[in-house]
Amino acid sequence: MSTSEYHSPSKVVVIGGGYAGTLAANHLRMRADVDVMLVNPRPEFVERIRLHQFVAETGEATVDYGTLLGEGIQLVVDSATRIDTAARAVRLASGRALDYDYVIYAAGSTAAIPSSVPGAAEFAFDIAELESAQRLRARLGKLPFDAPITVVGGGLTGIETAAELAEQGRTVTLVCGRTLAPSLSASARRSVATWLSRHGVAVLEAEVVTEVRPDTVVFASAAVRASALTIWTTGFGVPELAAASGLCTDELGRLLTDETLTSVDDGRIIAAGDAAAPSGRPLRMSCQAAQPLGAQAANTVLSRIAGTEPAVINQAFTGSCVSLGRRAGIRQLSRKDDTAVNLCITGRMAAAIKEATCKLGVSRIRREARKPGSSSWLKGGPRPEQLASAPRGVTSP
C-alpha cells in the first residue's frame, strides 16, 4: 500500500462497560482498522440483572473483563467526566484525556431515590449498582433474621428483591404505591401475588411511602410501620455526563439522538442502552434492549467510517422474565412493541428460562468477542460483511 493510500486507525472511545457498551466494543472489531478503548469505573463487568441475588448471597454478579473483551480492546478503569467535543477528547476523573474519532455513549443508568421523600436518600438502600448492592448486602448481613424489611417499589426489581429475601424466610413488606407489577398481564400479576402471599410477603398496593426513618417508614395515610431495613427500587436515573458535556438530553438526562442513535448535536457521538433517547422516545431500560442497541451503535460507527448510510433502529421486544426466588419465576410474553399479552409461563420452567436469559446476556458478549458481527438482532440494515469490507469513506464532522 502506498503512503497516499494509508489511513490511520479510527479511534473509538466507548463510555460504559455494561451490556450495551461491552457488546458494542466487541462488535467494533469487525474492522481491523479501529482502535477501541472501553472506559468503565470498575475493573469487572457487573451483571445488574443478578444484583438481587448478590444482595441475598444466592449468587454473584461480577465477571472478569478478561473473559469478555476481544483482543486489542483497551480497558480503561476510570470515570468519564466530560466529552470535550471541541477538542474531540473524553476527559477522565484521573486527569487523563482520550482522543477520539467517535464516542459510543453507553453510560447506563443509576438509582433514583427521590429527594422529595424525607429520609429516603439518607436511610434507604438502593440496588441499582454494584457499590450500593455491596452496602446493602453488608447491612443485611448484620440484621437479625426476623428483622422487618421494607421494599419500596412494585416493579420487577422490587418483586425480585422481595422474593429473593422472602424465600430465605426474611420478614418482607413490599410497598407498590399503586399496582403490583404494572408491566405484566393480569394473569402474571395474579401468579406473582400468589407466590408472594405463600411466602409471607405483605404486599401493600395502595400505600405510598412519604418518609423513611432509621427504623420505620411512614405512609401517606400517616400509618407508621417498623422497618429495620428499607430498600428503594422505584425508578432509575442516568449519569449527568451528557448534560455536563453540553449535549442535548431529555428530562431524565438521556442523550437525545436520531433514529440511528447519533447525537442530535454531534455526528461523532452515538448512544446506546439506558442512557439513550432516540427521537426523545427511549426504550425500556433493560438488558434486552441494551445489547441490540450496543450492536446498532457500533454499526452506526462502522457505517460512518465506511462512508455509508447507517441503519435506523429496528428494535423488537419479546417480553420479560421475573425471578421469584431460586425455584420459581414468571416469563411474560409480549408484542414486539413491548406490550404484554395475556400469556405467561410460571413456576420452575419460568425460573429456568430466567436463568438461561441471564446466562445468555453474558454469553452473547463472549460470542461477539470471539466472532465480531455474530449479533443478529437488527433487521434491514447493512450486512456485517459489508461494513467490514467497505472502503473507508469521508467521516462526518
Salt bridges, closest charged atoms under 4 A:
ASP33 OD1 - ARG31 NE 2.95
ASP33 OD2 - ARG392 NH1 2.96
GLU47 OE1 - ARG50 NE 3.23
GLU57 OE1 - ARG137 NH2 3.76
GLU60 OE2 - ARG137 NH1 3.75
ASP84 OD2 - ARG82 NH2 3.66
ASP84 OD2 - ARG91 NH2 2.87
ASP101 OD1 - ARG88 NH1 3.96
GLU129 OE1 - ARG42 NH2 3.27
GLU131 OE2 - ARG42 NE 2.79
GLU160 OE1 - HIS52 ND1 3.74
GLU160 OE2 - LYS354 NZ 2.34
GLU164 OE1 - HIS52 NE2 3.82
GLU164 OE2 - ARG326 NE 2.80
GLU167 OE2 - ARG327 NH2 3.56
GLU211 OE2 - ARG213 NE 3.26
ASP250 OD2 - ARG254 NE 2.70
GLU259 OE2 - ARG281 NH2 3.84
ASP338 OD2 - ARG284 NE 2.66
GLU355 OE2 - ARG50 NH2 2.84
GLU355 OE2 - LYS359 NZ 3.97
GLU368 OE2 - HIS27 ND1 2.51
GLU385 OE2 - ARG383 NE 2.87
